[in-house]
Each structure stands twice: as C-alpha cells, then as structure tokens.
Amino acid sequence: MQSNAVMENSTSSFIPRLPLEEGDPAVDGRMFRRCLGQYGTGIAIITTEANGRRAAVTVNSFASVSLEPPLVLWSIAHTSRSRELFSSSGCFAVNILSSKQMDVSRHFSSKLEDKFADAVWASGDFGSPLLDGCLAHFECETYSLVDGGDHTIIIGLVKRASRFEGEPLLFSQGQYSIADSHPAASPTPEASGTKPDTTAEGTIVSQIFEAHHLLSTKFEEHRSAEGLHLSIARIIACMYDRPGLKIDQLAVATHLGQRDTEDAISELLERGLLFASGGGYSLTEAGRHLRVAIQKRWIAFQQAQIAGIPEADLRATIRTLSKLIDQNTIAE
Ligand SMILES: Cc1cc2nc3c(=O)[nH]c(=O)nc-3n(C[C@H](O)[C@H](O)[C@H](O)COP(=O)(O)O)c2cc1C
C-alpha cells in the first residue's frame, strides 16, 4: 500500500538528531517555554466588558475547538489582573492582530492601568469591545471555564465572526514575525499552465527570500556552538551597543516578547554575562567577549559563503539589493 511505502521509506532514512536542548519542564521552565516557542502562533487581543469595567490581554494561546457548535478557546494566567472580570463577565471578543499591529500587541500585554484610553475601539453587539485594524473578530458568549494548572482555559461560543483584509502578525521562537509563502508551496508557473519563468524579473525576489532563510538557518549552528539561542544573541548584540537598557526598552529594541526578554535576561544573569545597574542591565566582561566571538563567527561565515563568487557579480548583487532597499524604505 502506498501509505506503508511512504512510512517504510521515511523510517529507513530516519537519522536521529541531537536536540538543541531537552529536559523536564518541571525543573527547567525556560527550556519548556523555548520548546513551546517552536510552535508558531498568531496573536490576539481578548477583550471584555461588564458593569462599566473593561479588560484586555494579549494572548497567543487562542485556538479553534469545534465547528458545531462554533467554539474557540484561550487561556489566562492566574496572575493576570483581568482574570476575575473574564471569569465573570459572560462574554469576550477575540481580536486577531494584523502584521501592522505589533505595537498594539505590546500595548495590551503591558501593565497599564487603562489599556483602552489610547486604543481605537467600539462596542460590539455582543457586549465586548472590538479593536480597530484587526484581521478578524470573534464575538463570543462564555461557554465554560476549565481549570488548567496556573491558567484558566476559557471556552467561548462564537456568536459572530468577521474577517478583514490584511496579513497576520505571528509569534514564533520568542519573536514577532510575519507570514511568507514557503518557496516550495508557492504556485509554480508550470502548475498554472504557463512556461517556467527563468528571467531575472521572475526569480530574483523569491531567490532573495530563499537565500535569507537558508543562511539564517545555517548561522543558527554557529550561535549554538557559542551556547546561544536567538533571543539571547539578540539581547547581547543590543546591550553591546546600548549598555544600561531596561527590560521594557530591550523588548522593544530586540522585537522580542516581554516574557522572552525576561527569560533571556534571567539566563544571562545566571550565566554571569550580564549585571544589573541603575534599573537597567549591561554586559559583563564575559558577555562582551561572547558578543565579539559571535561577531567574528558572523564575519567568517559571510566570507566562507561568498568565497569563489567573482567580485563583479558581488558588486552587481550589492547594487541590486541597495536599489531594492532604497526604493522600499519609507521616509520617516
Ligand atoms: C506574545 C504574547 C503572548 C501572550 N499570551 C498570553 C496568554 O496566552 N495568556 C495569558 O494569560 N497571558 C499571555 N500573555 C501575557 C499577557 O498579555 C499579559 O500578562 C497581560 O496582558 C497582563 O495584563 P493584566 O495583568 O492587565 O491582565 C502574552 C503576552 C505576549 C507578549
């Protein structure tokens, strides 16, 4: 049978790979969160209102549950100040963020007293605030609350769903990202019945995306060799140039989520690579050495990648890329 053949093939070519890290989540919570971060998600702001009180939180725990009846779920930490209102209000709205709303995600994950004061929103017909500029809204009636360890799982019966134009904001491996079609999944000219496009106009942009993706993945091995992962490497690079930054400033400067920034700071402090001073943080001597080591690896990596490519080709590539950057850079 075909399915067995596929299974046999994949089993016979299976080569066990060493994990970057592994362990017991009960012992190492940060490792657990990094492993969970390998599962990319979207970002939603969940809102509610009851008796003149409003609450809103940024979440990436949103998921669909059932089509008939239409159910969705998300989970709220017991430590959230908004948990009580979400547990008692009887309704909530899920506002799915677009790629243009990274600042909205940050705003609603903050500890601001009134998160609605600076937001653009309107009351929905089912009692919960709806935020402007989102990709989708799900207006829900609270269906059930389920105990989920240090979180409460909130299930909603969707009373109305709506969808708007735009691209999703994603969260993956501890950082905000945007969606891009997988090069192998893009519709090919062959599939649409036209001749394959081998001209420069037809291939250059997808080649840029693919080269960027492959090189980033490959450089990951060099970071691991220095005992670093992406969020730690970003914090170190940022602190090297701007010592004394506070956690909130670091989260903004590195485009990492608040929790991942906090995790990275704790890990760097434990490893003696960072020290706290005057409410902010700076790299220790060992931290600065590590930054220099990574920089050296980056330079050697680039040199190895371009070795053997004729000088004239490299110059032409740089001219083309500079032009693309210039014509797409939005003036401040
Ligand atoms: C990307 C991202 C995803 C988050 N996901 C959740 C989540 O699923 N559940 C949760 O309780 N908090 C989550 N948080 C943290 C909350 O947004 C934050 O703790 C909350 O807004 C605090 O608000 P409150 O104390 O005013 O309720 C997330 C934060 C970010 C940046």
The ligand as a Tripos MOL2 file, in Angstrom:
@<TRIPOS>MOLECULE
LIG
   31    33     1     0     0
SMALL
NO_CHARGES

@<TRIPOS>ATOM
      1 C1          3.0480   37.2510   22.5840 C.3       1 LIG1
      2 C2          2.3660   37.1990   23.9220 C.ar      1 LIG1
      3 C3          1.5010   36.1570   24.2170 C.ar      1 LIG1
      4 C4          0.8680   36.0810   25.4630 C.ar      1 LIG1
      5 N1         -0.0170   35.0550   25.6960 N.ar      1 LIG1
      6 C5         -0.6680   35.0100   26.8730 C.ar      1 LIG1
      7 C6         -1.6770   34.0110   27.0970 C.ar      1 LIG1
      8 O1         -1.9680   33.1780   26.2560 O.2       1 LIG1
      9 N2         -2.3280   34.0240   28.3020 N.ar      1 LIG1
     10 C7         -2.0270   34.9420   29.2740 C.ar      1 LIG1
     11 O2         -2.6270   34.9120   30.3490 O.2       1 LIG1
     12 N3         -1.0850   35.9010   29.0800 N.ar      1 LIG1
     13 C8         -0.4120   35.9710   27.8970 C.ar      1 LIG1
     14 N4          0.4980   36.9500   27.6740 N.ar      1 LIG1
     15 C9          0.7850   37.9260   28.7440 C.3       1 LIG1
     16 C10        -0.3580   38.9390   28.8700 C.3       1 LIG1
     17 O3         -0.5600   39.6560   27.6700 O.3       1 LIG1
     18 C11        -0.0600   39.9420   29.9930 C.3       1 LIG1
     19 O4          0.4170   39.2890   31.0900 O.3       1 LIG1
     20 C12        -1.3470   40.6000   30.3800 C.3       1 LIG1
     21 O5         -1.7730   41.4500   29.3720 O.3       1 LIG1
     22 C13        -1.1750   41.3170   31.6820 C.3       1 LIG1
     23 O6         -2.3250   42.0770   31.8200 O.3       1 LIG1
     24 P1         -3.2240   42.1980   33.1030 P.3       1 LIG1
     25 O7         -2.4260   41.8630   34.3180 O.co2     1 LIG1
     26 O8         -3.6190   43.6250   32.9270 O.co2     1 LIG1
     27 O9         -4.3830   41.2790   32.9790 O.co2     1 LIG1
     28 C14         1.1190   37.0740   26.4330 C.ar      1 LIG1
     29 C15         1.9770   38.1350   26.1350 C.ar      1 LIG1
     30 C16         2.5990   38.2060   24.8870 C.ar      1 LIG1
     31 C17         3.5000   39.3730   24.5680 C.3       1 LIG1
@<TRIPOS>BOND
     1     1     2 1
     2     2     3 ar
     3     2    30 ar
     4     3     4 ar
     5     4     5 ar
     6     4    28 ar
     7     5     6 ar
     8     6     7 ar
     9     6    13 1
    10     7     8 2
    11     7     9 ar
    12     9    10 ar
    13    10    11 2
    14    10    12 ar
    15    12    13 ar
    16    13    14 ar
    17    14    15 1
    18    14    28 ar
    19    15    16 1
    20    16    17 1
    21    16    18 1
    22    18    19 1
    23    18    20 1
    24    20    21 1
    25    20    22 1
    26    22    23 1
    27    23    24 1
    28    24    25 2
    29    24    26 1
    30    24    27 1
    31    28    29 ar
    32    29    30 ar
    33    30    31 1
@<TRIPOS>SUBSTRUCTURE
     1 LIG1         1 GROUP 0 **** ****
